[in-house]
Amino acid sequence: MLQLGAIIETKKPHPCGSVKWEIVRTGADWKIKCLGCGRLVVLSPDELKKRVKRILSEEM
């Protein structure tokens, strides 16, 4: 399950080349931060679940 602070890998790379993201906000909209360039992206929970390839680490 995805939770705040988790590091995820996406199916497609960000334009900067990174596929690793950190979840920085949860709720009605989820905010993820690119670990390559620091860009923040806001997605719906359904859209985020479609884009996730795997969970690399889960923080509590």
N, C-alpha and C positions, 0 to 999 in steps of 0.2 A: 504494500500500500504506500502511496506517495504521502509524504509528510514534510513539514517545514524543516529546512536545512538539508534535505536529501540531495545528493548529487546524482543526476540522471544523464543518460546518453540518448541522443535523438537519432532517428533514422536518417535524416538529412543533415548535412553540416550547415552551420551558419555561414554567411558570406565571408567571415574572417577565417574560416577553416576549422573552427572548433566544433565538436559534437558534445561537449560536456557543459552542463547547466546546473545551477543551484536553485532550489525552490526557496524564494524569499517571502512569499505571501500566499496564504490559502484562503478559501472562502468561495463566494459566488464567482469571482475571477481569480485566477492563479497568476502570480508574477514569478517569472524565472529570469535568472541573470546568467548571461554567457560568461563562462570562465576564461574565454580567450580575450575578449575585448571589453567586457563589463556592461554590454548593452542589456537593458531591461525590456522584457516582452510580456505583455498581458494576454492570457489565453483563458478560454472557458475550460472547465474541468474535462468536458468531453473531447475538445480539441487537443488538450495536453495529453490525454490518455492515448489518442491516436498517434501522436508524434513520438512517444517514448519507446525506445528500443529495449533498454534495460535500466535497472537501478544499480548504480555503482556503489553507493554507500547510503546508509540511513542514519540520520542524526536524531536524537531524541530531545 
